[in-house]
Every structure is written in C-alpha cells, then in structure tokens.
Amino acid sequence: MLEVTSTRHNALIDPSLHVWSWEIPLYLFVGGIVAGMMVLAGLAMLRLARGDDPRNFFSMQAPLLGFVLMNIGMLALLLDLTHRLYVWRIFTTFQVSSPMAWGSWVLIVVYGVLMVSALIRLPDAWPWLGREVPVLHKLSDAVVTRPARVAALGWANLVLGVSLGIYTGILLNTMVARPLWNSAILGPLFLVSGLSAGAAVMHITASLLQGRPAPQGMIGGAFSALLQPMGSQHPEKKTAHSLVRYDQVFLVTELVFIGLFIINLHTSSASHLSAAALIMSGPYALPFWGVVVGLGVLLPLAWQGLELSHRVAHTVLPAMLVLVGGFTLRWVMVNAGQMSHIVPIASLGQ
Amino acid sequence: MSRLGMVIDTRKCVGCQDCVVACQTENDVPQGFCRDWITTEVRGTFPQLTMEIRSERCNHCDNPPCVSCCPTGASHVEAFGKVVLVTANKCIGCKACIAACPYDARYVHPEGYIDKCTFCLHRVKEGKDPACVSVCPTHCMHFGDLDDPKSAVNELLRTRRHHTLLPEAGTRPRIFYLS
C-alpha cells in the first residue's frame, strides 16, 4: 500500500493540474485549421504557377479566411495569458530552447505570408476594395502575372502550413512532466487533423454562397470574399469532389496516427501506460473514442465515402463533424495531458 | 561559483508546517497559496508500515525544464547560487513552465505572473539561511553550497542514505532527502 497526502492547495494546480482551460485547445484547433488551409492554398498556388486553369483550384482565396481565423486563435491565446500586459516580452528576445518562442516567431512569419497571400486575391474577391484602392490591383498583378512569384508564395504557404500544424503538437510534446504528450506522433497527428479541419472549413464556407450572386458592396463584398475560399467563380464539380477526396486521405492518415499514438504510449514506461489509461478507459475515454474517433473520423469517413460513390447527396454535415472531432481532439489532449503525471519508480509494486 | 542546494532529514521532520508558515510570512505569499508544503507517504501493510514526511518545494533542478520552455527568459537560472527564479516583469503568464514542472512547484500569483520558491535568495545574499530552514524546530533542514566539498550539506550526502524526487524525470533536483 502507498498512501500519499499533501498539504499543498494551490489553485489550478491541485488536485490535478488544470492551468489551461478552453483557450489553448481553441488556439491549437484554429492554428491547425489555418495550417491546413495554408497547405491547401500553397498546393493551389503551385498549380497556378504551373499554368493550370485557376478555376480548378479550391483554395486560392483560403488565406483571406485563414488570416481572420488566425486572429481568433491569437485572441484565445491572449485570453489565456495571466500577465497579458507583458506579452510584448516574447518579441524582445529569442529563447532557442523554448518551443513557444519558436512558435511565436513562426506566427509572425505566418501572419506576413497570410497577409501577402490574402492581398493578391483581395481586389478581385472584394470588388469594392479593388475600386477604392486601385494600387491593390497593381500589387496583385505584380505577383499573379509572374509564375515564379506565385510558386514562391505557394512554397511559403506549404512550408509554413506544415510548420504551424506540427508546431501545435510539438508545443505539448516537449513537456516531459506530462507523459500523455511525450509522443513525437502528436505533431504529425495535429497536422493531419488540421489539414482535415482546413479542408472541412473550405467545404462549409464554399457551400454557403453556392448558386447565389456574390454581393459586391463594401460590407457584403467583404463577407463574400471571406466565405469564398474556392474563389468567386463556382468551382467545377470535380474540384469539390477532389476536396472531399483529399479529406478522406487526411482522415485515414489521422486514424493511423491515432493508432500509432496509442501503441507508442502502451509500449513505453509505467507513466505512459498510466497516461494512456486516461483516454483508454478513464474520464476522457468517451470524448476520445466517441467524439474524436467515432463522430470526428469514422462517421465522416463513411459518409463521405458514400457521397463520393453517389449513394447519398453531398452535404456539409460530414465536414461539420470533422470540425467537432478536431476541436475535441485538442480538448482531450490538453485536459487529459495535464492530468497525466510521472509515476514515481519508488511507488511501483507498493 | 556556488550551487545552492538543500538537504532535508526525513527522520527528523515531524510535519509541523513551520517551514510553510515561515515561507508565507517571509515572502508575503498570497493567501490560499504556498511555495512549500508537506507531503506524507505511508508504505507497507499493517503492522509493517513506514512513514516519510517531507518538506517539499521547487527543486531548483540542475536541468530545469521550466527554464528551457520559457519563451521570454523570465524563468531563468540566476548566476548567484544557480537558483531557479522568475522575473515577474518578463513573465507573460503562459503557464508553460507550470505544465513542464514534474513537481508542480509553481503557481499563478494573483497578480498574474508565475511564482515559486526562491530559496529566499534575498536572505541568502545577506548570509542568512532561507526562512524555512531557519525556523525548523527539529533542525531537519540544511542549506549550503553543493559545489563546496567541505559544506555541511555535502558532508550529510557523503555519510547518509538519501534520495531525490522523481529522478527518472531527468531534471537533476538539488533538494535531497535523507532517509
């Protein structure tokens, strides 16, 4: 028998760590979506640079929405900080060993690339702005008419999207004190989940204005520019299908990474086994298996499979389920991870 | 250059919490929080039971994960005594250090920055012991330079059986418990 009692009673620390609430899962989720959208936008730009018909691309305008979503994520991150007025301190130094420092600087570059990527589409996507600020057309033409520049921007989106997606997992991964996070698969898992969620967001927003003329004015035009990640011209049917096909690949890969993640925990130390129990049979088993795996991966996978084989009509419901699963994955990982702890060797066998 | 550490004799500690109160008074620790605390471990099967009472706090590790994860450098190793400290006006309150610490030795101060044991460096610089050590009624706590082979703490570590907390975390703690 081993009985441990402690007189410590610090808020947010005891009885088990819960310093990170909804803000961090939301930030990781939105960061993942933006990462996914950047990768898909990057791929579209590379195809445009190759001379393919731009109507076949599904994501040229994604950076516009990505830019707005990123701000929501950053707001959540800011809300999580408890000493907010000093946030500028991050950018007066560079701590090489800190994943959070790397992430903060990567986010600055991500913002820059998102802004440039958004600006080159803005005058066409938001005609009112194009008329009011004609210089934007010049800026857009300076990039869009030069394939080398489009390709460079495409690669920047691709590389930064992958970095951002993996970073959201690595941020947790490096904390040795929390065994649930000590798996290098967490980075790739968050990346594919982000890719899937990014594709889902584009699917949902693209269907909002389907078949309706896009508003041209100041406010309506701004909204329609945001909600048209597939461009103002409605994409060909095969393009929409290819988005769902991409999503199927992401979902299967996510399933494989979840399997590897669980195998990884079960083949590690007693601390990792104890951490795995939190999601296998403990308090987080239902949200993990029911919502993340069941509703968030398996059901959309089957549903979209039926859609692609023309057995059921295309809807945005599977995409919505993917988003629910994507957020719940981060919520479970952040909360169960905080609850996990190192099992002292001295307590084993007691 | 010194490397400050602490040696606590668990065979003398009675868990009176004088160290806890002394720390709260000396460092103006906000109500409801503590920088040090008492842990009691009972092992075995009745009637063959053993009990260890420990006064615990930040271990001022030689390999502190709280320092390496800090994005601003607020969490740092002070040159004096290699003590792990937090600079309040550099801390943004991201709580990464709290999640990284295997000992859960840190907390969010009501003013927003992250707070923890400082080994009472303000006292140590004046040649005094940390508050917790100075008030211990059983004299179970010893404080000194681990780099000085002649220090009292090294003498105890040479002659007594001892252990650290969670050595498997690889943090190389500088608080040793005599057992």
Interface residues (C-beta under 8 A of the other chain):
Chain A: M1 L2 E3 V4 T5 S6 T7 R8 H9 N10 A11 L12 I13 D14 L17 V19 W20 D80 L81 T82 H83 R84 Y86 V87 R89 I90 T92 T93 Q95 S97 S98 P99 M100 A101 S104 T174 M175 V176 A177 R178 S269 Q338 H341 I342 P344 I345 A346 Q350
Chain B: Q17 V20 G32 F33 C34 W37 I38 T39 T40 E41 V42 R43 G44 T45 E56 P65 S68 C69 C70 P71 T72 G73 A74 A88 N89 K90 C91 I92 G93 C94 K95 A96 I98 A99 A100 C101 P102 D104 R106 Y107 V108 E111 G112 Y113 H163 L165 L166 P167 E168 A169 G170
